[in-house]
């Protein structure tokens, strides 16, 4: 029996997941900042141009929120899959070492 190899570098993947989650959080904060700017503009700027600007700003804010949520969802999915792969690899390695131990007992 050949020693099974790990299919992924779990700690590296989890570092990447943390980076994606941080970027998602940063993007979410930017969305809140944009919302605050839009709310300030509502009180300061009146007229057709302001309504158009505010509408475009609100659409942009929605896109940013959506992107942030998607990034967070992807990070969760990557984390879940990486954990499943790690768990399967751990089981395969445990089975291999159990097999080695049985072989050692057999030849002793």
C-alpha positions in Angstrom: 0.0 0.0 0.0 1.3 3.4 -0.9 1.2 6.2 1.6 -1.7 8.5 0.7 -0.9 12.1 0.0 -2.8 15.2 1.2 -4.7 16.7 -1.7 -4.6 20.3 -0.4 -2.6 22.4 1.9 -5.4 23.1 4.4 -3.7 25.9 6.3 -2.9 27.7 3.0 -6.5 27.4 1.9 -7.8 28.6 5.2 -5.4 31.6 5.0 -7.0 32.4 1.6 -10.5 32.0 3.1 -9.6 34.5 5.9 -8.4 37.0 3.2 -11.6 36.6 1.2 -13.6 37.1 4.4 -11.6 40.2 5.3 -12.1 41.6 1.8 -15.8 40.9 2.0 -16.0 42.7 5.3 -14.0 45.7 3.9 -16.4 45.9 1.0 -19.4 45.8 3.3 -17.9 48.7 5.2 -17.4 50.6 2.0 -21.1 50.0 1.2 -22.1 51.5 4.5 -19.8 54.5 3.9 -21.4 55.0 0.5 -24.9 54.8 2.1 -23.9 57.5 4.5 -22.7 59.7 1.7 -25.9 59.2 -0.2 -27.9 60.1 2.9 -25.9 63.3 3.3 -26.5 64.2 -0.3 -30.2 63.8 0.1 -30.2 66.7 2.6 -27.8 68.9 0.8 -28.5 68.5 -2.9 -32.0 68.9 -4.4 -33.3 68.6 -8.0 -33.4 66.2 -10.9 -29.6 65.7 -11.1 -29.5 64.8 -7.4 -32.2 62.2 -7.7 -30.4 60.7 -10.7 -27.1 60.7 -8.7 -28.8 59.2 -5.6 -30.5 56.5 -7.7 -27.2 55.5 -9.3 -25.5 55.6 -5.9 -28.2 53.3 -4.4 -27.8 50.9 -7.3 -24.0 50.9 -6.8 -24.5 50.4 -3.1 -26.7 47.4 -3.8 -24.1 45.9 -6.2 -21.4 46.3 -3.5 -23.6 44.6 -0.9 -24.4 41.8 -3.2 -20.7 41.3 -4.1 -19.7 41.3 -0.5 -22.4 38.7 0.3 -21.3 36.5 -2.6 -17.6 36.7 -1.5 -18.6 35.7 2.0 -20.7 32.8 0.7 -17.8 31.7 -1.5 -15.4 31.8 1.4 -17.8 29.6 3.4 -18.1 27.1 0.6 -14.4 26.9 0.1 -13.9 26.5 3.9 -16.5 23.7 4.0 -15.0 21.8 1.0 -11.5 22.2 2.3 -12.6 20.8 5.7 -14.3 17.8 4.0 -11.1 17.1 2.0 -8.9 17.4 5.0 -11.2 15.1 7.0 -11.2 12.5 4.2 -7.4 12.8 3.9 -7.0 12.3 7.6 -9.1 9.2 7.5 -7.1 7.8 4.6 -3.8 8.5 6.4 -5.2 6.9 9.6 -6.2 3.8 7.7 -2.7 3.7 6.1 -1.0 3.9 9.5 -3.3 1.3 10.9 -2.4 -0.9 8.0 1.3 -0.3 8.6 0.9 -1.2 12.2 -0.9 -4.4 11.3 1.9 -5.3 8.9 4.5 -4.7 11.6 2.6 -6.9 14.0 2.3 -9.6 11.3 6.1 -9.7 10.7 7.1 -9.5 14.4 
